Amino acid sequence: MATNTTLETIHDTTSGSTIPAAPVSVVLSDAYGVDVNRHGYKPNTNNKTFIKNAPQCKRIFGGNDNPAKSKLNLAEVDIIITVLHPKNPFAPTVHFNYRYFETDAPKDAPGAPRQWWFGGGTDLTPAYIFEEDVKHFHSVQKGACDKFDASFYPRFKKWCDDYFYIKHRGERRGLGGIFFDDLNDYDQEMLLSFSTECANSVIPAYIPIIEKRKDTPFTDEHKAWQQLRRGRYVEFNLVYDRGTTFGLKTGGRIESILVSLPLTARWEYDHQPAEGSEEWKLLDACINPKEWIC
């Protein structure tokens, strides 16, 4: 996929440099430890804009050194993933992950064709709602989808809302975006182009928002709410996220598997924001997903 531009631009932006970025030399320890072509970015913490940013590229080749890998019959996995946690509570977290899986023929069916599928998505997780920002983010996602199939955005937007549902809380992690998985019902080259387009749409979707919000004044109360919402982020990732489960089951490197978690988070007993407050508005949107664009 043509995704290095996305990673380079984000990495350079988080370091306070000009957009677009020039290529940078990077080091990444792989997450899953199997014959990995090492390329990507070392997680960066506590810079000018972000408390943590963690872009990664992974190429995983199959093997029988782990029961889960053997059961999955993996031949190859290619993944690009990034999560950005801003310092400012008015600047939203963004996550994107695009991946390709391919399996070998089952041992009891030699010569059978390999199975393959694409998955991924891009989602926005703010602590405070600025409707123009959320509408802009979703509009860019819709634009990327509409280049390939007009049914993609509504289908994958709902999928995103459903996927990032924290069942034990009765709310979503954030305000969604797009998400899909196990996708192989279209031409392989078309889905590769679609995934590439989605990955390349992250920059125009997110960077204008971060540039607008990263220096907004805030109080300790705003920061405390951001930390509570990051607690929800942690809960989803540890309890429900398929990528985390996959990494743990395939004997991965724990530091890389959990790299998307924020540096800090907060929990308070039975915390309920005041009805009508800005915090309540965010929670209401997480409980009752909205259609942000027509």
Residue pairs with C-beta under 8 A, 6 or more apart in sequence:
1 78
1 80
1 98
1 192
1 195
1 196
1 199
2 196
2 199
2 200
3 57
3 80
3 98
3 196
3 199
3 200
4 23
4 57
5 20
5 200
5 203
6 80
6 82
6 199
6 200
6 202
6 203
7 40
7 41
7 55
7 57
7 80
7 82
8 20
8 21
8 22
8 23
8 24
9 19
9 20
9 21
9 203
9 207
10 53
10 55
10 82
10 84
10 202
10 203
10 207
11 21
11 24
11 26
11 41
11 44
11 53
11 55
12 18
12 19
12 20
12 21
12 22
12 24
13 19
13 21
13 49
13 207
13 210
14 44
14 47
14 48
14 49
14 50
14 53
14 84
15 44
15 47
15 48
16 47
16 48
16 49
19 203
19 207
20 203
26 39
26 40
26 41
26 42
27 38
27 42
28 38
28 39
28 40
28 41
28 42
28 56
28 57
28 58
29 38
29 253
29 255
29 256
30 36
30 38
30 58
30 60
30 253
30 256
31 56
31 58
31 247
31 252
31 253
31 256
31 257
31 259
32 58
32 60
32 77
32 247
32 250
32 251
32 252
32 253
32 256
33 251
33 252
33 253
34 60
34 61
34 62
34 63
34 65
34 66
34 69
34 250
35 60
35 61
35 63
36 58
36 59
36 60
36 61
37 59
39 57
39 59
40 55
40 56
40 57
40 58
41 54
41 55
41 56
41 57
43 52
43 53
43 54
43 259
44 50
44 52
44 53
44 54
45 51
45 52
45 53
45 263
46 52
46 263
47 53
49 86
49 87
49 88
49 91
49 210
49 214
50 84
50 85
50 86
50 87
51 85
51 86
51 87
51 262
51 263
51 264
52 83
52 84
52 85
52 262
52 263
53 82
53 83
53 84
53 85
54 82
54 83
54 84
54 259
54 260
55 81
55 82
56 79
56 80
56 81
56 82
56 256
56 259
57 79
57 80
58 77
58 78
58 79
58 80
58 81
59 76
59 77
59 78
59 79
60 74
60 76
60 77
60 78
60 79
61 74
61 75
61 76
62 69
62 72
62 73
62 74
62 75
62 76
62 103
62 104
63 69
63 70
63 74
64 70
65 251
66 250
66 251
68 249
68 250
68 251
69 250
69 251
72 103
72 250
73 103
73 104
73 105
73 106
73 107
74 101
74 102
74 103
74 104
75 102
75 103
75 104
75 114
76 100
76 101
76 102
77 99
77 100
77 101
77 102
78 99
78 100
79 97
79 98
79 99
79 100
80 96
80 97
80 98
80 99
80 199
81 95
81 96
81 97
81 98
81 99
81 243
81 260
82 94
82 95
82 96
82 97
82 202
83 93
83 94
83 95
83 259
83 260
84 93
84 94
84 95
84 206
84 210
85 93
85 230
85 262
85 263
86 92
86 93
86 210
86 213
86 214
87 214
88 213
88 214
88 215
88 216
88 218
89 127
89 128
89 218
89 222
89 223
89 225
89 226
90 126
90 127
90 128
90 130
90 213
90 216
90 218
90 222
91 126
91 209
91 210
91 213
91 214
91 216
92 124
92 125
92 126
92 127
92 133
92 174
92 175
92 209
92 210
92 213
93 124
93 125
93 126
93 174
93 230
93 233
93 262
94 122
94 123
94 124
94 125
94 202
94 205
94 206
95 122
95 123
95 125
95 260
96 120
96 121
96 122
96 123
96 198
96 199
96 202
97 119
97 120
97 121
97 243
98 118
98 119
98 120
98 121
98 195
98 196
98 198
98 199
99 118
99 119
99 120
100 116
100 117
100 118
100 192
100 195
101 116
101 117
101 118
101 119
102 114
102 115
102 116
103 114
103 115
103 116
104 114
105 111
105 112
105 113
105 114
106 112
115 184
116 184
116 188
117 181
117 182
117 183
117 184
118 180
118 183
118 184
118 191
118 192
118 194
118 195
119 180
119 181
119 182
119 183
120 179
120 180
120 181
120 195
120 198
120 199
121 156
121 159
121 160
121 163
121 177
121 178
121 179
121 180
121 198
122 141
122 177
122 178
122 198
122 201
122 202
122 205
123 160
123 164
123 173
123 174
123 175
123 176
123 177
123 178
123 179
124 134
124 137
124 174
124 175
124 176
124 177
124 206
125 173
125 174
125 175
125 229
125 233
126 133
126 134
126 174
126 175
126 282
127 222
127 225
127 226
127 229
127 279
127 282
128 222
128 225
128 278
128 279
128 282
129 175
129 278
129 281
129 282
129 285
130 209
130 213
131 292
133 209
133 212
133 213
134 175
134 292
135 292
135 293
136 205
136 208
136 209
137 177
137 205
137 206
137 209
137 292
138 157
138 176
138 177
138 292
138 293
139 293
140 201
140 204
140 205
141 153
141 157
141 177
141 178
141 198
141 201
141 205
142 153
142 293
143 201
144 194
144 197
144 198
144 200
144 201
145 152
145 153
145 156
145 178
145 194
145 198
146 152
146 153
147 194
147 197
148 190
148 193
148 194
148 197
149 186
152 178
152 194
153 178
155 180
156 178
156 179
156 180
157 176
157 177
157 178
159 178
159 179
159 180
159 181
160 176
160 177
160 178
160 179
161 172
161 176
161 289
163 179
163 181
164 172
164 173
164 174
164 176
164 179
164 236
165 171
165 172
165 240
166 172
166 173
166 232
166 235
166 236
166 239
166 240
167 240
168 235
168 239
169 232
169 235
170 287
171 232
171 283
171 286
171 287
172 286
172 287
172 289
173 232
173 233
173 236
173 286
174 233
174 286
175 285
175 286
175 289
175 290
175 292
176 289
178 198
181 242
183 191
184 191
186 194
224 266
225 273
225 279
227 264
227 265
227 266
228 265
228 266
228 267
228 268
228 271
229 282
230 262
230 264
230 265
230 266
231 265
231 266
231 267
232 286
233 261
233 262
233 265
234 261
234 262
234 265
237 244
237 258
237 260
237 261
238 244
238 261
243 257
244 257
244 258
247 256
247 257
248 254
248 257
273 279
273 280
273 283
274 280
